[in-house]
Amino acid sequence: MSRPVLNILLMAPLLAAALSAQAQSAASTSSTDEIAKYRQMLADGNPAELWEMRGQELWKKKAGPSQQSLEQCDLGKGPGITKGAYAELPRHFKDTDKVMDLEQRLMHCRITLQGLTREQASKTPFGSAGNPSDIEALVAFLTAESRGMTLAISTRHPAEKQAYEIGKKIFYYRAGSHDFACATCHSVDGQRIRLQDLPNLTNKANAQAAYASWPAYRVSQGEVRSMQHRLNDCFRQQRFPVPDYASDTITALTMFLAKSADGAVMNAPALKR
């Protein structure tokens, strides 16, 4: 066998591998571009608007044993003020002397204003086909009230600072059967699962883009999903025990993520795969 022929045979596997990698890269880029185009086409008619409208109705509707609306609920800017409130959550509340995120605070208001029990106030936190969630509708409405506003998360109060530090530890904590942490998927550039990009949340620009678009309407599920749902699902995928709804664990992690995205312009509820 001549040397030129031998060289070609030896190089063939390397050439095939290079072409395969190039094809995979092109396919990946093509898929990402097509998903972006799909989201753009749907953006003008985001179904989350239906959740927002229902949430606004629920906000004003008298309910519970006390037959009161939520219009006097204080989300941090004063009773009944919804504009811009989500863009400053989580935050410390004097009346409870604790840091609360939106869903914790909603639960508190439904209990104190409407007279619901904790079990009633947290019933059906996440909707499914034929079983809609009032909580997700309220979250959609209140989140939309901060659309276009700048995320401004305070860590001035000692409790806020403590929540941030606990959330940071949770983000980097590795455990479970797969020895995963939040950071396993979200602290490296260019990672993805199937067609889902995994933003590097240690990069401020990525953290801002990701956080500012949640809650979101998920096309694959046909539901608006809150930040609580998103984080619970991450714990499930890490093979961790799923935290209780509206737990301090979720609030602390949300505080860390929100502060990491400080200065972002809110664009939620957005549209997701």
C-alpha atoms as an extended CHARMM CRD file, in Angstrom:
* protein
*
       273  EXT
         1         1  MET       CA              0.0000000000        0.0000000000        0.0000000000  PROA      1               0.0000000000
         2         2  SER       CA              1.4280000000        3.3710000000       -0.9800000000  PROA      2               0.0000000000
         3         3  ARG       CA              2.1230000000        5.9530000000        1.7420000000  PROA      3               0.0000000000
         4         4  PRO       CA             -0.4000000000        8.5260000000        0.3460000000  PROA      4               0.0000000000
         5         5  VAL       CA             -3.1780000000        5.9170000000        0.5020000000  PROA      5               0.0000000000
         6         6  LEU       CA             -2.0970000000        4.8770000000        4.0070000000  PROA      6               0.0000000000
         7         7  ASN       CA             -2.1350000000        8.5190000000        5.1550000000  PROA      7               0.0000000000
         8         8  ILE       CA             -5.6620000000        8.9740000000        3.8050000000  PROA      8               0.0000000000
         9         9  LEU       CA             -6.8560000000        5.8480000000        5.6350000000  PROA      9               0.0000000000
        10        10  LEU       CA             -5.2620000000        7.0100000000        8.8850000000  PROA      10              0.0000000000
        11        11  MET       CA             -6.7820000000       10.4740000000        8.5560000000  PROA      11              0.0000000000
        12        12  ALA       CA            -10.2760000000        9.2520000000        7.6800000000  PROA      12              0.0000000000
        13        13  PRO       CA            -11.4740000000        8.6660000000       11.2740000000  PROA      13              0.0000000000
        14        14  LEU       CA            -10.2070000000       12.0970000000       12.3640000000  PROA      14              0.0000000000
        15        15  LEU       CA            -11.8670000000       13.7710000000        9.3810000000  PROA      15              0.0000000000
        16        16  ALA       CA            -15.1590000000       11.9640000000       10.0630000000  PROA      16              0.0000000000
        17        17  ALA       CA            -15.0670000000       13.0360000000       13.7070000000  PROA      17              0.0000000000
        18        18  ALA       CA            -14.3890000000       16.6400000000       12.7320000000  PROA      18              0.0000000000
        19        19  LEU       CA            -17.2280000000       16.6580000000       10.2040000000  PROA      19              0.0000000000
        20        20  SER       CA            -19.5840000000       15.0520000000       12.7420000000  PROA      20              0.0000000000
        21        21  ALA       CA            -18.7280000000       17.6730000000       15.3720000000  PROA      21              0.0000000000
        22        22  GLN       CA            -19.2180000000       20.4320000000       12.8040000000  PROA      22              0.0000000000
        23        23  ALA       CA            -22.5940000000       18.9810000000       11.7940000000  PROA      23              0.0000000000
        24        24  GLN       CA            -23.6990000000       18.6750000000       15.4320000000  PROA      24              0.0000000000
        25        25  SER       CA            -22.6520000000       22.2630000000       16.0780000000  PROA      25              0.0000000000
        26        26  ALA       CA            -24.5520000000       23.4590000000       13.0120000000  PROA      26              0.0000000000
        27        27  ALA       CA            -27.6150000000       21.4670000000       14.0490000000  PROA      27              0.0000000000
        28        28  SER       CA            -27.4060000000       22.8580000000       17.5610000000  PROA      28              0.0000000000
        29        29  THR       CA            -27.1470000000       26.4170000000       16.2800000000  PROA      29              0.0000000000
        30        30  SER       CA            -29.9800000000       25.7930000000       13.8310000000  PROA      30              0.0000000000
        31        31  SER       CA            -32.2260000000       24.3930000000       16.5900000000  PROA      31              0.0000000000
        32        32  THR       CA            -31.4760000000       27.3170000000       18.8710000000  PROA      32              0.0000000000
        33        33  ASP       CA            -32.2480000000       29.7850000000       16.0800000000  PROA      33              0.0000000000
        34        34  GLU       CA            -35.5110000000       28.0430000000       15.2190000000  PROA      34              0.0000000000
        35        35  ILE       CA            -36.6310000000       28.0180000000       18.8710000000  PROA      35              0.0000000000
        36        36  ALA       CA            -35.8270000000       31.7310000000       19.1160000000  PROA      36              0.0000000000
        37        37  LYS       CA            -37.9010000000       32.3950000000       15.9640000000  PROA      37              0.0000000000
        38        38  TYR       CA            -40.7790000000       30.3320000000       17.3740000000  PROA      38              0.0000000000
        39        39  ARG       CA            -40.7680000000       32.3200000000       20.6190000000  PROA      39              0.0000000000
        40        40  GLN       CA            -40.6690000000       35.5840000000       18.7020000000  PROA      40              0.0000000000
        41        41  MET       CA            -43.6930000000       34.5840000000       16.6070000000  PROA      41              0.0000000000
        42        42  LEU       CA            -45.7150000000       33.7770000000       19.7290000000  PROA      42              0.0000000000
        43        43  ALA       CA            -44.5120000000       36.6870000000       21.8390000000  PROA      43              0.0000000000
        44        44  ASP       CA            -47.1560000000       39.1240000000       20.5670000000  PROA      44              0.0000000000
        45        45  GLY       CA            -49.9000000000       36.7490000000       21.6390000000  PROA      45              0.0000000000
        46        46  ASN       CA            -48.4760000000       35.2880000000       24.8370000000  PROA      46              0.0000000000
        47        47  PRO       CA            -51.2140000000       33.1400000000       26.4520000000  PROA      47              0.0000000000
        48        48  ALA       CA            -49.9520000000       34.3680000000       29.8540000000  PROA      48              0.0000000000
        49        49  GLU       CA            -52.2090000000       37.3870000000       29.2700000000  PROA      49              0.0000000000
        50        50  LEU       CA            -55.1890000000       35.1560000000       30.0660000000  PROA      50              0.0000000000
        51        51  TRP       CA            -53.6370000000       34.2600000000       33.4340000000  PROA      51              0.0000000000
        52        52  GLU       CA            -52.9070000000       37.9300000000       34.0830000000  PROA      52              0.0000000000
        53        53  MET       CA            -56.5460000000       38.8900000000       33.4930000000  PROA      53              0.0000000000
        54        54  ARG       CA            -57.8290000000       36.1150000000       35.7390000000  PROA      54              0.0000000000
        55        55  GLY       CA            -55.2910000000       37.0630000000       38.3950000000  PROA      55              0.0000000000
        56        56  GLN       CA            -56.4910000000       40.6670000000       38.3570000000  PROA      56              0.0000000000
        57        57  GLU       CA            -60.0530000000       39.4780000000       38.8570000000  PROA      57              0.0000000000
        58        58  LEU       CA            -58.9980000000       37.2540000000       41.7630000000  PROA      58              0.0000000000
        59        59  TRP       CA            -57.0650000000       40.1550000000       43.3200000000  PROA      59              0.0000000000
        60        60  LYS       CA            -60.2610000000       42.2130000000       43.4430000000  PROA      60              0.0000000000
        61        61  LYS       CA            -62.6510000000       39.3700000000       44.2840000000  PROA      61              0.0000000000
        62        62  LYS       CA            -63.9670000000       38.9700000000       47.8260000000  PROA      62              0.0000000000
        63        63  ALA       CA            -63.1730000000       35.4700000000       49.0310000000  PROA      63              0.0000000000
        64        64  GLY       CA            -62.5130000000       33.2850000000       52.0410000000  PROA      64              0.0000000000
        65        65  PRO       CA            -64.2860000000       33.1960000000       55.4230000000  PROA      65              0.0000000000
        66        66  SER       CA            -63.6590000000       36.9510000000       55.8290000000  PROA      66              0.0000000000
        67        67  GLN       CA            -65.1250000000       37.7380000000       52.4090000000  PROA      67              0.0000000000
        68        68  GLN       CA            -62.3510000000       40.2080000000       51.6750000000  PROA      68              0.0000000000
        69        69  SER       CA            -60.4100000000       40.9740000000       48.5050000000  PROA      69              0.0000000000
        70        70  LEU       CA            -56.6250000000       41.1420000000       48.3480000000  PROA      70              0.0000000000
        71        71  GLU       CA            -56.6690000000       44.8410000000       47.4680000000  PROA      71              0.0000000000
        72        72  GLN       CA            -55.2400000000       45.7680000000       50.8810000000  PROA      72              0.0000000000
        73        73  CYS       CA            -52.3940000000       43.2520000000       50.6300000000  PROA      73              0.0000000000
        74        74  ASP       CA            -49.0600000000       44.9780000000       51.2530000000  PROA      74              0.0000000000
        75        75  LEU       CA            -46.4330000000       43.6110000000       48.8740000000  PROA      75              0.0000000000
        76        76  GLY       CA            -43.8110000000       45.9920000000       50.2300000000  PROA      76              0.0000000000
        77        77  LYS       CA            -44.8230000000       49.3170000000       48.7340000000  PROA      77              0.0000000000
        78        78  GLY       CA            -47.9400000000       49.8840000000       50.8170000000  PROA      78              0.0000000000
        79        79  PRO       CA            -51.4020000000       48.2670000000       51.0240000000  PROA      79              0.0000000000
        80        80  GLY       CA            -52.8740000000       47.6610000000       47.5780000000  PROA      80              0.0000000000
        81        81  ILE       CA            -49.8790000000       48.9820000000       45.6080000000  PROA      81              0.0000000000
        82        82  THR       CA            -48.9760000000       46.4760000000       42.9260000000  PROA      82              0.0000000000
        83        83  LYS       CA            -47.0070000000       48.5660000000       40.4250000000  PROA      83              0.0000000000
        84        84  GLY       CA            -43.3290000000       47.7350000000       40.7500000000  PROA      84              0.0000000000
        85        85  ALA       CA            -43.7660000000       45.5540000000       43.8380000000  PROA      85              0.0000000000
        86        86  TYR       CA            -42.4740000000       42.3450000000       42.2550000000  PROA      86              0.0000000000
        87        87  ALA       CA            -39.3160000000       44.1150000000       41.0650000000  PROA      87              0.0000000000
        88        88  GLU       CA            -38.3340000000       44.5950000000       44.7370000000  PROA      88              0.0000000000
        89        89  LEU       CA            -39.0530000000       41.0650000000       45.9680000000  PROA      89              0.0000000000
        90        90  PRO       CA            -37.9130000000       39.1230000000       47.9510000000  PROA      90              0.0000000000
        91        91  ARG       CA            -37.6030000000       41.6640000000       50.7560000000  PROA      91              0.0000000000
        92        92  HSD       CA            -37.8820000000       41.9630000000       54.5330000000  PROA      92              0.0000000000
        93        93  PHE       CA            -41.3510000000       42.6980000000       55.9100000000  PROA      93              0.0000000000
        94        94  LYS       CA            -41.6810000000       44.3570000000       59.3040000000  PROA      94              0.0000000000
        95        95  ASP       CA            -45.0530000000       42.8140000000       60.1250000000  PROA      95              0.0000000000
        96        96  THR       CA            -43.6910000000       39.2650000000       59.8790000000  PROA      96              0.0000000000
        97        97  ASP       CA            -40.0510000000       40.1120000000       60.6340000000  PROA      97              0.0000000000
        98        98  LYS       CA            -38.8770000000       37.8490000000       57.8550000000  PROA      98              0.0000000000
        99        99  VAL       CA            -37.8060000000       37.9110000000       54.2310000000  PROA      99              0.0000000000
       100       100  MET       CA            -40.6060000000       36.8320000000       51.9110000000  PROA      100             0.0000000000
       101       101  ASP       CA            -40.9100000000       36.2760000000       48.1820000000  PROA      101             0.0000000000
       102       102  LEU       CA            -44.0800000000       36.9760000000       46.2110000000  PROA      102             0.0000000000
       103       103  GLU       CA            -45.7240000000       33.6220000000       46.8020000000  PROA      103             0.0000000000
       104       104  GLN       CA            -44.9670000000       33.5850000000       50.5150000000  PROA      104             0.0000000000
       105       105  ARG       CA            -46.4160000000       37.0760000000       50.8190000000  PROA      105             0.0000000000
       106       106  LEU       CA            -49.5280000000       36.1490000000       48.8450000000  PROA      106             0.0000000000
       107       107  MET       CA            -50.0830000000       33.2160000000       51.1780000000  PROA      107             0.0000000000
       108       108  HSD       CA            -49.6880000000       35.5580000000       54.1690000000  PROA      108             0.0000000000
       109       109  CYS       CA            -52.2820000000       37.9850000000       52.7450000000  PROA      109             0.0000000000
       110       110  ARG       CA            -54.7590000000       35.2460000000       51.8960000000  PROA      110             0.0000000000
       111       111  ILE       CA            -54.4960000000       34.0070000000       55.4970000000  PROA      111             0.0000000000
       112       112  THR       CA            -54.5780000000       37.3750000000       57.2870000000  PROA      112             0.0000000000
       113       113  LEU       CA            -56.9930000000       39.2280000000       55.0130000000  PROA      113             0.0000000000
       114       114  GLN       CA            -59.2610000000       36.5030000000       53.6740000000  PROA      114             0.0000000000
       115       115  GLY       CA            -59.2070000000       34.1860000000       56.6780000000  PROA      115             0.0000000000
       116       116  LEU       CA            -57.9440000000       31.0910000000       54.8690000000  PROA      116             0.0000000000
       117       117  THR       CA            -55.9430000000       28.4100000000       56.6370000000  PROA      117             0.0000000000
       118       118  ARG       CA            -52.3830000000       27.7760000000       55.4750000000  PROA      118             0.0000000000
       119       119  GLU       CA            -53.5530000000       24.5810000000       53.8020000000  PROA      119             0.0000000000
       120       120  GLN       CA            -56.3130000000       26.4420000000       51.9380000000  PROA      120             0.0000000000
       121       121  ALA       CA            -53.9930000000       29.3080000000       50.9620000000  PROA      121             0.0000000000
       122       122  SER       CA            -51.4380000000       26.9190000000       49.4750000000  PROA      122             0.0000000000
       123       123  LYS       CA            -53.8950000000       24.5350000000       47.7950000000  PROA      123             0.0000000000
       124       124  THR       CA            -53.1180000000       23.8560000000       44.1300000000  PROA      124             0.0000000000
       125       125  PRO       CA            -50.0140000000       26.0260000000       43.8620000000  PROA      125             0.0000000000
       126       126  PHE       CA            -49.3480000000       24.6240000000       40.3760000000  PROA      126             0.0000000000
       127       127  GLY       CA            -52.1170000000       24.1430000000       37.8350000000  PROA      127             0.0000000000
       128       128  SER       CA            -52.7080000000       21.2820000000       35.4240000000  PROA      128             0.0000000000
       129       129  ALA       CA            -55.1500000000       20.5220000000       32.6270000000  PROA      129             0.0000000000
       130       130  GLY       CA            -58.6590000000       21.0380000000       33.9670000000  PROA      130             0.0000000000
       131       131  ASN       CA            -57.3580000000       22.1160000000       37.3670000000  PROA      131             0.0000000000
       132       132  PRO       CA            -56.2030000000       25.7620000000       37.1500000000  PROA      132             0.0000000000
       133       133  SER       CA            -54.2460000000       27.4010000000       39.9480000000  PROA      133             0.0000000000
       134       134  ASP       CA            -55.4720000000       30.6640000000       41.4560000000  PROA      134             0.0000000000
       135       135  ILE       CA            -51.9610000000       31.2180000000       42.8050000000  PROA      135             0.0000000000
       136       136  GLU       CA            -50.3430000000       31.0820000000       39.3700000000  PROA      136             0.0000000000
       137       137  ALA       CA            -52.9660000000       33.4860000000       38.0360000000  PROA      137             0.0000000000
       138       138  LEU       CA            -52.3120000000       35.9520000000       40.8800000000  PROA      138             0.0000000000
       139       139  VAL       CA            -48.5550000000       35.5940000000       40.3570000000  PROA      139             0.0000000000
       140       140  ALA       CA            -48.9530000000       36.2870000000       36.6240000000  PROA      140             0.0000000000
       141       141  PHE       CA            -50.9540000000       39.4570000000       37.3160000000  PROA      141             0.0000000000
       142       142  LEU       CA            -48.6140000000       40.7930000000       40.0060000000  PROA      142             0.0000000000
       143       143  THR       CA            -45.4990000000       39.9890000000       37.9980000000  PROA      143             0.0000000000
       144       144  ALA       CA            -46.8950000000       41.7890000000       34.9580000000  PROA      144             0.0000000000
       145       145  GLU       CA            -47.3620000000       44.8670000000       37.1520000000  PROA      145             0.0000000000
       146       146  SER       CA            -43.5540000000       45.1860000000       37.1620000000  PROA      146             0.0000000000
       147       147  ARG       CA            -43.0310000000       44.6220000000       33.4230000000  PROA      147             0.0000000000
       148       148  GLY       CA            -40.5330000000       47.1410000000       32.0390000000  PROA      148             0.0000000000
       149       149  MET       CA            -39.3270000000       48.1290000000       35.5170000000  PROA      149             0.0000000000
       150       150  THR       CA            -35.8230000000       47.6710000000       36.8810000000  PROA      150             0.0000000000
       151       151  LEU       CA            -35.1390000000       44.8830000000       39.3450000000  PROA      151             0.0000000000
       152       152  ALA       CA            -33.9360000000       46.4820000000       42.5830000000  PROA      152             0.0000000000
       153       153  ILE       CA            -33.2510000000       43.9280000000       45.3170000000  PROA      153             0.0000000000
       154       154  SER       CA            -32.2070000000       45.1640000000       48.7470000000  PROA      154             0.0000000000
       155       155  THR       CA            -29.7580000000       43.3560000000       51.0200000000  PROA      155             0.0000000000
       156       156  ARG       CA            -29.5060000000       46.2710000000       53.4490000000  PROA      156             0.0000000000
       157       157  HSD       CA            -31.5130000000       44.6360000000       56.2190000000  PROA      157             0.0000000000
       158       158  PRO       CA            -29.5550000000       41.9280000000       58.1220000000  PROA      158             0.0000000000
       159       159  ALA       CA            -32.3010000000       39.3860000000       57.3850000000  PROA      159             0.0000000000
       160       160  GLU       CA            -32.0590000000       40.1530000000       53.6510000000  PROA      160             0.0000000000
       161       161  LYS       CA            -28.3010000000       39.7250000000       53.7210000000  PROA      161             0.0000000000
       162       162  GLN       CA            -28.6630000000       36.4530000000       55.6190000000  PROA      162             0.0000000000
       163       163  ALA       CA            -31.2460000000       35.1430000000       53.1280000000  PROA      163             0.0000000000
       164       164  TYR       CA            -28.8880000000       36.0150000000       50.2620000000  PROA      164             0.0000000000
       165       165  GLU       CA            -25.9840000000       34.1450000000       51.8730000000  PROA      165             0.0000000000
       166       166  ILE       CA            -28.1380000000       31.0920000000       52.6090000000  PROA      166             0.0000000000
       167       167  GLY       CA            -29.4160000000       31.1360000000       49.0190000000  PROA      167             0.0000000000
       168       168  LYS       CA            -25.8520000000       31.2870000000       47.7310000000  PROA      168             0.0000000000
       169       169  LYS       CA            -24.9010000000       28.2430000000       49.8070000000  PROA      169             0.0000000000
       170       170  ILE       CA            -27.9230000000       26.3680000000       48.4610000000  PROA      170             0.0000000000
       171       171  PHE       CA            -26.9670000000       27.2680000000       44.8760000000  PROA      171             0.0000000000
       172       172  TYR       CA            -23.5110000000       25.7010000000       45.2890000000  PROA      172             0.0000000000
       173       173  TYR       CA            -24.4960000000       22.8410000000       47.6170000000  PROA      173             0.0000000000
       174       174  ARG       CA            -23.8760000000       19.4230000000       46.0740000000  PROA      174             0.0000000000
       175       175  ALA       CA            -25.7280000000       16.3540000000       47.3090000000  PROA      175             0.0000000000
       176       176  GLY       CA            -28.2230000000       13.6890000000       46.3140000000  PROA      176             0.0000000000
       177       177  SER       CA            -27.7830000000       10.5200000000       44.3010000000  PROA      177             0.0000000000
       178       178  HSD       CA            -26.1950000000       12.4480000000       41.4100000000  PROA      178             0.0000000000
       179       179  ASP       CA            -24.0310000000       14.7610000000       43.5590000000  PROA      179             0.0000000000
       180       180  PHE       CA            -25.6320000000       17.7500000000       41.7980000000  PROA      180             0.0000000000
       181       181  ALA       CA            -25.9740000000       21.3840000000       42.7580000000  PROA      181             0.0000000000
       182       182  CYS       CA            -27.7860000000       24.2260000000       41.0480000000  PROA      182             0.0000000000
       183       183  ALA       CA            -24.3110000000       25.3080000000       39.9780000000  PROA      183             0.0000000000
       184       184  THR       CA            -23.7080000000       21.9720000000       38.2190000000  PROA      184             0.0000000000
       185       185  CYS       CA            -25.9690000000       23.1060000000       35.3870000000  PROA      185             0.0000000000
       186       186  HSD       CA            -25.8740000000       26.8780000000       35.8500000000  PROA      186             0.0000000000
       187       187  SER       CA            -22.2680000000       27.9780000000       36.4120000000  PROA      187             0.0000000000
       188       188  VAL       CA            -20.7070000000       27.0580000000       33.0570000000  PROA      188             0.0000000000
       189       189  ASP       CA            -21.0340000000       28.7350000000       29.6650000000  PROA      189             0.0000000000
       190       190  GLY       CA            -22.5720000000       26.9250000000       26.7090000000  PROA      190             0.0000000000
       191       191  GLN       CA            -24.2550000000       24.0080000000       28.4960000000  PROA      191             0.0000000000
       192       192  ARG       CA            -27.6020000000       22.6120000000       27.4590000000  PROA      192             0.0000000000
       193       193  ILE       CA            -29.9820000000       19.7030000000       28.0770000000  PROA      193             0.0000000000
       194       194  ARG       CA            -31.4320000000       18.4430000000       24.7860000000  PROA      194             0.0000000000
       195       195  LEU       CA            -32.7050000000       21.6810000000       23.1600000000  PROA      195             0.0000000000
       196       196  GLN       CA            -32.7660000000       23.6520000000       26.4240000000  PROA      196             0.0000000000
       197       197  ASP       CA            -29.9970000000       26.1750000000       26.9580000000  PROA      197             0.0000000000
       198       198  LEU       CA            -28.6960000000       26.2980000000       30.5410000000  PROA      198             0.0000000000
       199       199  PRO       CA            -27.7910000000       29.9030000000       31.3700000000  PROA      199             0.0000000000
       200       200  ASN       CA            -24.6630000000       30.5170000000       33.4050000000  PROA      200             0.0000000000
       201       201  LEU       CA            -26.2380000000       32.2920000000       36.3740000000  PROA      201             0.0000000000
       202       202  THR       CA            -22.8480000000       33.3290000000       37.7260000000  PROA      202             0.0000000000
       203       203  ASN       CA            -22.6180000000       35.6390000000       34.7060000000  PROA      203             0.0000000000
       204       204  LYS       CA            -24.5920000000       38.8190000000       35.4730000000  PROA      204             0.0000000000
       205       205  ALA       CA            -25.9380000000       39.3280000000       31.9590000000  PROA      205             0.0000000000
       206       206  ASN       CA            -27.1540000000       35.7240000000       31.8110000000  PROA      206             0.0000000000
       207       207  ALA       CA            -28.6170000000       35.9390000000       35.3130000000  PROA      207             0.0000000000
       208       208  GLN       CA            -30.5010000000       39.0950000000       34.3620000000  PROA      208             0.0000000000
       209       209  ALA       CA            -31.9010000000       37.6080000000       31.1530000000  PROA      209             0.0000000000
       210       210  ALA       CA            -33.0090000000       34.4360000000       32.9270000000  PROA      210             0.0000000000
       211       211  TYR       CA            -34.5030000000       35.9090000000       36.0890000000  PROA      211             0.0000000000
       212       212  ALA       CA            -36.3050000000       38.7830000000       34.3670000000  PROA      212             0.0000000000
       213       213  SER       CA            -38.2630000000       36.3460000000       32.1790000000  PROA      213             0.0000000000
       214       214  TRP       CA            -39.7790000000       34.2990000000       35.0110000000  PROA      214             0.0000000000
       215       215  PRO       CA            -42.6100000000       33.5420000000       35.7440000000  PROA      215             0.0000000000
       216       216  ALA       CA            -43.4090000000       32.3460000000       32.2410000000  PROA      216             0.0000000000
       217       217  TYR       CA            -45.9720000000       30.5910000000       30.0900000000  PROA      217             0.0000000000
       218       218  ARG       CA            -44.5520000000       27.1650000000       29.2170000000  PROA      218             0.0000000000
       219       219  VAL       CA            -45.7340000000       26.0530000000       25.7870000000  PROA      219             0.0000000000
       220       220  SER       CA            -44.8840000000       22.4080000000       26.5400000000  PROA      220             0.0000000000
       221       221  GLN       CA            -47.1320000000       22.4280000000       29.6250000000  PROA      221             0.0000000000
       222       222  GLY       CA            -49.8270000000       24.8860000000       28.5770000000  PROA      222             0.0000000000
       223       223  GLU       CA            -49.5560000000       26.6660000000       31.9280000000  PROA      223             0.0000000000
       224       224  VAL       CA            -48.0140000000       29.7530000000       33.4830000000  PROA      224             0.0000000000
       225       225  ARG       CA            -45.2720000000       28.5700000000       35.8140000000  PROA      225             0.0000000000
       226       226  SER       CA            -44.0600000000       30.6100000000       38.7630000000  PROA      226             0.0000000000
       227       227  MET       CA            -40.5440000000       30.9100000000       40.1300000000  PROA      227             0.0000000000
       228       228  GLN       CA            -41.5380000000       28.4890000000       42.9060000000  PROA      228             0.0000000000
       229       229  HSD       CA            -42.4690000000       25.8940000000       40.2840000000  PROA      229             0.0000000000
       230       230  ARG       CA            -39.2580000000       26.4720000000       38.3490000000  PROA      230             0.0000000000
       231       231  LEU       CA            -37.0580000000       25.9950000000       41.4220000000  PROA      231             0.0000000000
       232       232  ASN       CA            -39.0450000000       23.0170000000       42.7010000000  PROA      232             0.0000000000
       233       233  ASP       CA            -38.5350000000       21.3660000000       39.3140000000  PROA      233             0.0000000000
       234       234  CYS       CA            -34.7920000000       22.0110000000       39.5310000000  PROA      234             0.0000000000
       235       235  PHE       CA            -34.6670000000       20.3010000000       42.9340000000  PROA      235             0.0000000000
       236       236  ARG       CA            -36.5490000000       17.3460000000       41.4460000000  PROA      236             0.0000000000
       237       237  GLN       CA            -34.0850000000       17.0480000000       38.5790000000  PROA      237             0.0000000000
       238       238  GLN       CA            -31.1940000000       17.1770000000       41.0440000000  PROA      238             0.0000000000
       239       239  ARG       CA            -32.8450000000       14.2010000000       42.8190000000  PROA      239             0.0000000000
       240       240  PHE       CA            -33.2240000000       16.3370000000       45.9580000000  PROA      240             0.0000000000
       241       241  PRO       CA            -36.3160000000       16.1980000000       48.1880000000  PROA      241             0.0000000000
       242       242  VAL       CA            -38.7160000000       18.8010000000       46.8000000000  PROA      242             0.0000000000
       243       243  PRO       CA            -39.0930000000       21.6740000000       49.3180000000  PROA      243             0.0000000000
       244       244  ASP       CA            -42.4700000000       22.5080000000       50.7970000000  PROA      244             0.0000000000
       245       245  TYR       CA            -44.3920000000       25.1250000000       48.8720000000  PROA      245             0.0000000000
       246       246  ALA       CA            -43.5040000000       28.6980000000       49.9160000000  PROA      246             0.0000000000
       247       247  SER       CA            -40.6780000000       27.4390000000       52.1210000000  PROA      247             0.0000000000
       248       248  ASP       CA            -37.8770000000       29.6450000000       53.4330000000  PROA      248             0.0000000000
       249       249  THR       CA            -35.4660000000       27.4880000000       51.4080000000  PROA      249             0.0000000000
       250       250  ILE       CA            -37.0490000000       28.5680000000       48.1340000000  PROA      250             0.0000000000
       251       251  THR       CA            -37.2190000000       32.1930000000       49.2990000000  PROA      251             0.0000000000
       252       252  ALA       CA            -33.5080000000       32.2090000000       50.1610000000  PROA      252             0.0000000000
       253       253  LEU       CA            -32.5430000000       30.7260000000       46.7970000000  PROA      253             0.0000000000
       254       254  THR       CA            -34.8190000000       33.2190000000       45.0470000000  PROA      254             0.0000000000
       255       255  MET       CA            -33.1440000000       36.0530000000       46.9670000000  PROA      255             0.0000000000
       256       256  PHE       CA            -29.7310000000       34.9190000000       45.7310000000  PROA      256             0.0000000000
       257       257  LEU       CA            -30.9040000000       34.6340000000       42.1280000000  PROA      257             0.0000000000
       258       258  ALA       CA            -32.7650000000       37.9440000000       42.2300000000  PROA      258             0.0000000000
       259       259  LYS       CA            -29.8010000000       39.8150000000       43.6950000000  PROA      259             0.0000000000
       260       260  SER       CA            -27.5100000000       38.2210000000       41.0900000000  PROA      260             0.0000000000
       261       261  ALA       CA            -29.8350000000       39.6760000000       38.4370000000  PROA      261             0.0000000000
       262       262  ASP       CA            -30.0930000000       43.1250000000       40.0680000000  PROA      262             0.0000000000
       263       263  GLY       CA            -30.6090000000       45.8950000000       37.5230000000  PROA      263             0.0000000000
       264       264  ALA       CA            -32.4410000000       43.7050000000       35.0000000000  PROA      264             0.0000000000
       265       265  VAL       CA            -35.4860000000       45.0620000000       33.2000000000  PROA      265             0.0000000000
       266       266  MET       CA            -38.4490000000       42.8350000000       34.0530000000  PROA      266             0.0000000000
       267       267  ASN       CA            -40.0650000000       41.0950000000       31.0820000000  PROA      267             0.0000000000
       268       268  ALA       CA            -42.3150000000       38.5640000000       32.7890000000  PROA      268             0.0000000000
       269       269  PRO       CA            -44.4770000000       36.6380000000       32.3910000000  PROA      269             0.0000000000
       270       270  ALA       CA            -42.4830000000       35.6190000000       29.3480000000  PROA      270             0.0000000000
       271       271  LEU       CA            -42.7640000000       32.6780000000       26.9610000000  PROA      271             0.0000000000
       272       272  LYS       CA            -40.7370000000       29.4770000000       27.3930000000  PROA      272             0.0000000000
       273       273  ARG       CA            -40.4470000000       26.1260000000       25.7030000000  PROA      273             0.0000000000
